[in-house]
Amino acid sequence: MTTLLHSTYCNASLLAGLLFLSMGYFIGRYPPKSLKTWYGYRSFYSTQNIETWRAANTYASHISRRIGILLFVFGIASALFFEKQTELFFYVTIGPVVIGALYMVGYTEWMLGQEFDEEGNKRDPADTEADTEPE
């Protein structure tokens, strides 16, 4: 057991990749029905109403699966590249996990901002095009 724990195959990218993959699959397959469920993507913007909640969880589950695959592949590559766990190994495998989590939150919040206004009402596509055209 300790051999596995000290192996390079026990790294943050690989384990977090599996977690992101399973979380994305679970939320995509069994989306949370209400705001009071114990799981789901929670932020101030996503919990404004049920529409923003559903949209946020759809975006987050999709991105979570993509990030999970990338982290898993990166974790395997790191395990093959490094011979033992060193301080550099920890930084190299933890960095992508932090970046992936920040990307998932940033992308989901950006998509919510594109699709909904500040009050959580769905934007009209005609209004968005009119706002971007010069006068």
N, C-alpha and C positions, 0 to 999 in steps of 0.2 A: 504493500500500500504506500509506503513512504517513497518507494522508487517512482511510482506514478506521480506523486505530489512534487517530487524534485525533478521530474522530467520536463523537457521543454514543451511537451504536449499539454501540460497543465499551465495554460497561459490565459490572460484576460481576454484577448481577442477571440480565442476559440470558444471559451465558456460564454462570453457575452454574445458572441455570434449565435450560439445555440439558443440563448435566452431571447434575443431579439427575433429570431426565426419563429420560435414557439409562441412568443407573445403576439407577433404579427399574424400568425396563422390562427391562433385562438380568437383574437379580436375580430379578424376577418370572417371566420367561420361562425362564431357566436357573438355577434355585435351586442354591446350592452343596450338593453331596451330603454332604460330610464337613467336619469341623472344620479339616482341613488344607488346604482349597482356598485359593488365593491371594486370592480375593475374598469378600466377604460382610460382614455387620454383625458386628463383633467388640467384645465388652465382657466383663467378668468374668462377668456374669450370663448372657450369651448363650452362652458357651462351656462351661457346666457339663456339659451332655450334649447328645445329638443332638436331643432334643425341644425344648429351649430354643433351640438353634441354628436349627432350622427355623422355630419360631414367631417368633423375633427377625427373621429374614430376611424372613419374610412381612410382618410389621408394617412393617419399615423400607422394604421396596420399595414398599408401598402408600403410605406417608406421603411417601416420596421423590418419587413421581410427582405427588402432590397439591402438594407444595411446589414442584416443578419448574415446574408450570403457573403457579402464582401468581408465582413469581420471573420467569418468562418474560414474562408480561403486565405485571408491574411494570417490568421492564427496558425494554420497548417504550414504556410510558407515560412513563418517565423520559427516554428518548431524545427523545420528542416534546415534552416539557415544557421541557427544558434546551436552550439554544442552543449551549453549548460545555462542555467538561469543566472544572469548577472544583473547588475543595476541597469545597464543599457537595455537588456532584454525586457525588463519590467517597463521601462519608459516607452520602448518601441511597441509593446503589446497593449499598454494601457492608453496611450495617446489616441489611437484610432477609435477606441471605445468612447472616449470623451467627445471626440469630434463627431462621431456618428450620432450620439445622443443629442448634441447641440444642433446638428443638422436636422434631425427628425423634428425637434421642437420648433426650430426656425422655419422649416418648410411648412409644417402644419399651420403655424400661426400666420405665415404669409398667405397661404391658400385661403384661410378663413377671412383674412383681410380683403382678399380679392373677391370672394364670393358674398360676403356679408358686410353691412355697414356697422357703425359703432354701436347701434342699439341691437344688433343681432338680426336685422331684417335682411332678407335676400335682396341683393342688388339686381336692378333691371339691366340687362346687357345693353340696351339702347342708351341708358344713362351713363354707363361707363365709357362708351364710345364718344358720346357728346362731350364728356369731361376731358377727353384726351385730344380732341380736335382743337386747333388754334382758331382764335376768333378773327 
